[in-house]
Amino acid sequence: MPFFFVAMILVFWLFFIRPQSKKQKQQKLFIENLQKGDKVVTIAGIHGTVNKVNEDGTLSLEINPGSYIKIERSSISMEWTTQLNKPAVATPVKK
């Protein structure tokens, strides 16, 4: 019985806690490395380019030429931003 309990905790840690903490570390590193000129997508779906990284934990995001918004760094979506910046894959043309 104790072996089953320990095994259950181990499985829970391997499949839930460890991947989540790993993803949180990646997100934190991603947000810390944002710099001017990076193309990003917010969690609200707003696309823009980082214009300025402020010291108070915010970013100035250019959403249109000459249009800027101030957002929190934590509102940048790592998943959507990496998909936006992924190089295009050429699909073979069938003849």
DOKOLRO-119270 format. One record per atom (N, C-alpha, C): residue number from 1; chain; x, y negated, z negated. Coordinates in Angstrom, 1 decimal. Example, Ala and Ser with C-alpha at 12.3 -4.5 7.8 and 13.67 -1.06 7.14 Angstrom:
# DOKOLRO-119270
[atom 1,'A',[13.2,5.7,-7.8]]
[atom 1,'A',[12.3,4.5,-7.8]]
[atom 1,'A',[13.2,3.3,-7.8]]
[atom 2,'A',[12.8,2.2,-7.1]]
[atom 2,'A',[13.7,1.1,-7.1]]
[atom 2,'A',[12.9,0.0,-7.9]]
***
This chain:
# DOKOLRO-119270
[atom 1,'A',[0.8,1.2,0.0]]
[atom 1,'A',[0.0,0.0,0.0]]
[atom 1,'A',[0.9,-1.3,0.0]]
[atom 2,'A',[1.9,-1.4,-0.8]]
[atom 2,'A',[2.7,-2.6,-0.8]]
[atom 2,'A',[3.4,-2.7,0.6]]
[atom 3,'A',[3.8,-1.6,1.2]]
[atom 3,'A',[4.5,-1.7,2.5]]
[atom 3,'A',[3.5,-2.3,3.5]]
[atom 4,'A',[2.3,-1.9,3.5]]
[atom 4,'A',[1.3,-2.5,4.4]]
[atom 4,'A',[1.1,-4.0,4.2]]
[atom 5,'A',[1.1,-4.4,3.0]]
[atom 5,'A',[1.0,-5.9,2.7]]
[atom 5,'A',[2.2,-6.7,3.2]]
[atom 6,'A',[3.4,-6.1,3.0]]
[atom 6,'A',[4.6,-6.8,3.4]]
[atom 6,'A',[4.6,-6.8,5.0]]
[atom 7,'A',[4.2,-5.7,5.6]]
[atom 7,'A',[4.2,-5.7,7.0]]
[atom 7,'A',[3.2,-6.7,7.6]]
[atom 8,'A',[2.1,-6.8,7.0]]
[atom 8,'A',[1.1,-7.8,7.4]]
[atom 8,'A',[1.6,-9.2,7.3]]
[atom 9,'A',[2.3,-9.5,6.2]]
[atom 9,'A',[2.9,-10.9,6.1]]
[atom 9,'A',[4.0,-11.1,7.1]]
[atom 10,'A',[4.8,-10.1,7.4]]
[atom 10,'A',[5.8,-10.2,8.4]]
[atom 10,'A',[5.2,-10.5,9.8]]
[atom 11,'A',[4.2,-9.8,10.1]]
[atom 11,'A',[3.6,-9.9,11.4]]
[atom 11,'A',[3.0,-11.3,11.5]]
[atom 12,'A',[2.3,-11.8,10.4]]
[atom 12,'A',[1.7,-13.1,10.4]]
[atom 12,'A',[2.8,-14.1,10.6]]
[atom 13,'A',[3.9,-14.0,10.0]]
[atom 13,'A',[5.0,-15.0,10.1]]
[atom 13,'A',[5.6,-15.0,11.5]]
[atom 14,'A',[5.8,-13.8,12.1]]
[atom 14,'A',[6.4,-13.7,13.4]]
[atom 14,'A',[5.5,-14.2,14.5]]
[atom 15,'A',[4.2,-14.0,14.4]]
[atom 15,'A',[3.3,-14.4,15.5]]
[atom 15,'A',[2.6,-15.8,15.3]]
[atom 16,'A',[2.6,-16.3,14.1]]
[atom 16,'A',[1.9,-17.6,13.9]]
[atom 16,'A',[2.8,-18.7,13.3]]
[atom 17,'A',[3.4,-18.5,12.2]]
[atom 17,'A',[4.2,-19.5,11.6]]
[atom 17,'A',[5.5,-19.9,12.3]]
[atom 18,'A',[6.2,-18.9,12.7]]
[atom 18,'A',[7.5,-19.2,13.4]]
[atom 18,'A',[7.4,-19.9,14.7]]
[atom 19,'A',[6.5,-19.4,15.6]]
[atom 19,'A',[6.3,-20.2,16.9]]
[atom 19,'A',[5.8,-21.6,16.7]]
[atom 20,'A',[4.9,-21.8,15.7]]
[atom 20,'A',[4.4,-23.1,15.5]]
[atom 20,'A',[5.5,-24.1,15.0]]
[atom 21,'A',[6.3,-23.6,14.1]]
[atom 21,'A',[7.4,-24.5,13.6]]
[atom 21,'A',[8.4,-24.7,14.7]]
[atom 22,'A',[8.7,-23.8,15.5]]
[atom 22,'A',[9.6,-24.0,16.6]]
[atom 22,'A',[9.0,-25.0,17.6]]
[atom 23,'A',[7.7,-25.0,17.9]]
[atom 23,'A',[7.1,-26.0,18.8]]
[atom 23,'A',[7.1,-27.3,18.1]]
[atom 24,'A',[6.9,-27.4,16.8]]
[atom 24,'A',[7.0,-28.7,16.2]]
[atom 24,'A',[8.4,-29.3,16.2]]
[atom 25,'A',[9.4,-28.5,16.1]]
[atom 25,'A',[10.8,-29.0,16.2]]
[atom 25,'A',[11.1,-29.5,17.7]]
[atom 26,'A',[10.6,-28.8,18.7]]
[atom 26,'A',[10.8,-29.2,20.1]]
[atom 26,'A',[10.0,-30.5,20.3]]
[atom 27,'A',[8.8,-30.7,19.8]]
[atom 27,'A',[8.0,-31.9,19.9]]
[atom 27,'A',[8.8,-33.1,19.3]]
[atom 28,'A',[9.3,-32.9,18.1]]
[atom 28,'A',[10.0,-34.0,17.4]]
[atom 28,'A',[11.3,-34.4,18.2]]
[atom 29,'A',[12.0,-33.4,18.7]]
[atom 29,'A',[13.2,-33.7,19.5]]
[atom 29,'A',[12.8,-34.4,20.8]]
[atom 30,'A',[11.8,-34.0,21.4]]
[atom 30,'A',[11.3,-34.6,22.6]]
[atom 30,'A',[10.9,-36.1,22.4]]
[atom 31,'A',[10.2,-36.4,21.3]]
[atom 31,'A',[9.8,-37.8,21.0]]
[atom 31,'A',[11.0,-38.6,20.6]]
[atom 32,'A',[12.0,-38.1,19.9]]
[atom 32,'A',[13.1,-38.8,19.5]]
[atom 32,'A',[14.0,-39.2,20.7]]
[atom 33,'A',[14.0,-38.4,21.8]]
[atom 33,'A',[14.8,-38.6,23.0]]
[atom 33,'A',[14.1,-39.4,24.1]]
[atom 34,'A',[12.9,-40.0,23.8]]
[atom 34,'A',[12.3,-40.8,24.8]]
[atom 34,'A',[13.1,-42.1,25.0]]
[atom 35,'A',[13.2,-42.5,26.2]]
[atom 35,'A',[13.9,-43.7,26.5]]
[atom 35,'A',[13.3,-44.5,27.7]]
[atom 36,'A',[13.8,-45.7,27.9]]
[atom 36,'A',[13.2,-46.6,28.9]]
[atom 36,'A',[13.3,-45.9,30.3]]
[atom 37,'A',[12.3,-46.0,31.0]]
[atom 37,'A',[12.2,-45.4,32.4]]
[atom 37,'A',[11.6,-44.0,32.5]]
[atom 38,'A',[11.4,-43.3,31.3]]
[atom 38,'A',[10.8,-42.0,31.3]]
[atom 38,'A',[9.4,-42.1,31.7]]
[atom 39,'A',[8.9,-41.2,32.6]]
[atom 39,'A',[7.5,-41.1,33.0]]
[atom 39,'A',[6.9,-40.1,32.0]]
[atom 40,'A',[5.8,-40.6,31.4]]
[atom 40,'A',[5.1,-39.8,30.3]]
[atom 40,'A',[3.6,-39.8,30.5]]
[atom 41,'A',[3.0,-38.9,29.8]]
[atom 41,'A',[1.5,-38.8,29.7]]
[atom 41,'A',[1.1,-38.7,28.3]]
[atom 42,'A',[0.2,-39.5,27.9]]
[atom 42,'A',[-0.3,-39.5,26.5]]
[atom 42,'A',[-1.3,-38.4,26.2]]
[atom 43,'A',[-1.6,-38.1,25.0]]
[atom 43,'A',[-2.5,-37.1,24.7]]
[atom 43,'A',[-3.9,-37.5,25.1]]
[atom 44,'A',[-4.1,-38.8,25.4]]
[atom 44,'A',[-5.4,-39.2,26.0]]
[atom 44,'A',[-5.5,-39.1,27.5]]
[atom 45,'A',[-4.3,-38.8,28.1]]
[atom 45,'A',[-4.3,-38.6,29.5]]
[atom 45,'A',[-3.8,-39.8,30.3]]
[atom 46,'A',[-3.3,-40.8,29.6]]
[atom 46,'A',[-2.8,-42.0,30.3]]
[atom 46,'A',[-1.4,-41.8,30.8]]
[atom 47,'A',[-1.2,-42.0,32.1]]
[atom 47,'A',[0.1,-41.9,32.7]]
[atom 47,'A',[0.8,-43.2,32.7]]
[atom 48,'A',[2.1,-43.2,32.5]]
[atom 48,'A',[2.8,-44.5,32.5]]
[atom 48,'A',[4.3,-44.3,32.4]]
[atom 49,'A',[5.1,-45.4,32.4]]
[atom 49,'A',[6.5,-45.3,32.3]]
[atom 49,'A',[6.9,-46.1,31.0]]
[atom 50,'A',[7.8,-45.5,30.3]]
[atom 50,'A',[8.3,-46.2,29.0]]
[atom 50,'A',[9.0,-47.4,29.4]]
[atom 51,'A',[8.6,-48.6,28.9]]
[atom 51,'A',[9.2,-49.9,29.2]]
[atom 51,'A',[10.2,-50.3,28.1]]
[atom 52,'A',[9.8,-50.0,26.9]]
[atom 52,'A',[10.6,-50.4,25.7]]
[atom 52,'A',[10.3,-49.4,24.6]]
[atom 53,'A',[11.4,-49.0,23.9]]
[atom 53,'A',[11.2,-48.2,22.7]]
[atom 53,'A',[11.4,-49.1,21.5]]
[atom 54,'A',[10.4,-49.3,20.7]]
[atom 54,'A',[10.4,-50.2,19.6]]
[atom 54,'A',[10.9,-49.5,18.3]]
[atom 55,'A',[11.4,-50.3,17.4]]
[atom 55,'A',[12.0,-49.8,16.2]]
[atom 55,'A',[10.9,-49.3,15.2]]
[atom 56,'A',[9.7,-49.7,15.4]]
[atom 56,'A',[8.6,-49.4,14.4]]
[atom 56,'A',[7.9,-48.1,14.8]]
[atom 57,'A',[8.5,-47.3,15.7]]
[atom 57,'A',[7.9,-46.0,16.0]]
[atom 57,'A',[6.9,-46.1,17.2]]
[atom 58,'A',[6.9,-47.2,17.9]]
[atom 58,'A',[5.9,-47.4,19.0]]
[atom 58,'A',[6.7,-47.5,20.3]]
[atom 59,'A',[6.0,-47.4,21.4]]
[atom 59,'A',[6.5,-47.6,22.7]]
[atom 59,'A',[5.7,-48.6,23.4]]
[atom 60,'A',[6.4,-49.3,24.3]]
[atom 60,'A',[5.6,-50.2,25.3]]
[atom 60,'A',[5.6,-49.4,26.6]]
[atom 61,'A',[4.4,-49.1,27.0]]
[atom 61,'A',[4.2,-48.2,28.1]]
[atom 61,'A',[3.6,-49.1,29.3]]
[atom 62,'A',[4.2,-49.0,30.4]]
[atom 62,'A',[3.8,-49.7,31.6]]
[atom 62,'A',[2.8,-48.7,32.4]]
[atom 63,'A',[1.6,-49.1,32.5]]
[atom 63,'A',[0.6,-48.2,33.1]]
[atom 63,'A',[0.3,-48.6,34.5]]
[atom 64,'A',[0.5,-49.9,34.9]]
[atom 64,'A',[0.4,-50.5,36.2]]
[atom 64,'A',[1.5,-51.5,36.3]]
[atom 65,'A',[2.0,-51.9,37.4]]
[atom 65,'A',[3.0,-52.9,37.5]]
[atom 65,'A',[2.5,-54.2,36.8]]
[atom 66,'A',[3.2,-54.6,35.7]]
[atom 66,'A',[2.8,-55.8,35.0]]
[atom 66,'A',[1.8,-55.5,33.9]]
[atom 67,'A',[1.3,-54.3,33.7]]
[atom 67,'A',[0.3,-54.0,32.7]]
[atom 67,'A',[0.9,-53.1,31.6]]
[atom 68,'A',[1.0,-53.5,30.4]]
[atom 68,'A',[1.7,-52.8,29.3]]
[atom 68,'A',[0.7,-52.5,28.2]]
[atom 69,'A',[0.9,-51.4,27.5]]
[atom 69,'A',[0.1,-51.1,26.3]]
[atom 69,'A',[1.1,-50.6,25.3]]
[atom 70,'A',[0.8,-50.9,24.0]]
[atom 70,'A',[1.7,-50.4,22.9]]
[atom 70,'A',[1.0,-49.2,22.3]]
[atom 71,'A',[1.8,-48.1,22.2]]
[atom 71,'A',[1.3,-46.9,21.7]]
[atom 71,'A',[2.3,-46.3,20.7]]
[atom 72,'A',[1.8,-45.3,19.9]]
[atom 72,'A',[2.6,-44.6,18.9]]
[atom 72,'A',[3.4,-43.6,19.7]]
[atom 73,'A',[4.6,-43.3,19.3]]
[atom 73,'A',[5.4,-42.3,19.9]]
[atom 73,'A',[4.8,-40.9,19.8]]
[atom 74,'A',[4.1,-40.7,18.7]]
[atom 74,'A',[3.5,-39.4,18.5]]
[atom 74,'A',[2.3,-39.1,19.4]]
[atom 75,'A',[1.9,-40.1,20.2]]
[atom 75,'A',[0.8,-39.9,21.1]]
[atom 75,'A',[1.2,-39.4,22.5]]
[atom 76,'A',[2.5,-39.1,22.7]]
[atom 76,'A',[3.0,-38.6,23.9]]
[atom 76,'A',[2.9,-37.1,23.9]]
[atom 77,'A',[2.3,-36.6,25.0]]
[atom 77,'A',[2.1,-35.1,25.1]]
[atom 77,'A',[3.3,-34.5,25.8]]
[atom 78,'A',[4.0,-33.6,25.1]]
[atom 78,'A',[5.2,-33.0,25.6]]
[atom 78,'A',[4.8,-32.1,26.8]]
[atom 79,'A',[3.8,-31.3,26.6]]
[atom 79,'A',[3.4,-30.3,27.7]]
[atom 79,'A',[3.0,-31.0,29.0]]
[atom 80,'A',[2.2,-32.1,28.9]]
[atom 80,'A',[1.7,-32.8,30.1]]
[atom 80,'A',[2.9,-33.5,30.7]]
[atom 81,'A',[3.7,-34.1,29.9]]
[atom 81,'A',[4.9,-34.9,30.4]]
[atom 81,'A',[5.9,-34.0,31.1]]
[atom 82,'A',[6.1,-32.8,30.6]]
[atom 82,'A',[7.0,-31.9,31.3]]
[atom 82,'A',[6.4,-31.4,32.6]]
[atom 83,'A',[5.1,-31.2,32.6]]
[atom 83,'A',[4.5,-30.8,33.9]]
[atom 83,'A',[4.5,-31.9,34.9]]
[atom 84,'A',[4.4,-33.1,34.5]]
[atom 84,'A',[4.5,-34.3,35.4]]
[atom 84,'A',[5.9,-34.4,36.0]]
[atom 85,'A',[6.9,-34.2,35.2]]
[atom 85,'A',[8.3,-34.4,35.6]]
[atom 85,'A',[8.9,-33.1,36.2]]
[atom 86,'A',[8.1,-32.0,36.3]]
[atom 86,'A',[8.6,-30.8,36.9]]
[atom 86,'A',[8.8,-31.0,38.4]]
[atom 87,'A',[9.9,-30.6,39.0]]
[atom 87,'A',[10.1,-30.8,40.4]]
[atom 87,'A',[9.0,-30.0,41.2]]
[atom 88,'A',[8.6,-30.5,42.3]]
[atom 88,'A',[7.6,-29.9,43.1]]
[atom 88,'A',[8.2,-28.6,43.7]]
[atom 89,'A',[7.4,-27.6,43.8]]
[atom 89,'A',[7.8,-26.3,44.4]]
[atom 89,'A',[7.3,-26.2,45.8]]
[atom 90,'A',[8.1,-26.0,46.7]]
[atom 90,'A',[7.7,-25.9,48.1]]
[atom 90,'A',[7.0,-24.5,48.3]]
[atom 91,'A',[5.8,-24.6,48.8]]
[atom 91,'A',[5.1,-23.3,49.1]]
[atom 91,'A',[5.4,-22.9,50.6]]
[atom 92,'A',[5.7,-21.7,50.8]]
[atom 92,'A',[5.9,-21.3,52.2]]
[atom 92,'A',[4.7,-21.4,53.0]]
[atom 93,'A',[4.8,-21.8,54.3]]
[atom 93,'A',[3.7,-22.0,55.2]]
[atom 93,'A',[3.5,-20.7,56.0]]
[atom 94,'A',[2.3,-20.2,55.9]]
[atom 94,'A',[2.0,-18.9,56.7]]
[atom 94,'A',[1.7,-19.3,58.1]]
[atom 95,'A',[2.2,-18.5,59.0]]
[atom 95,'A',[1.9,-18.7,60.4]]
[atom 95,'A',[0.9,-17.7,60.9]]
***
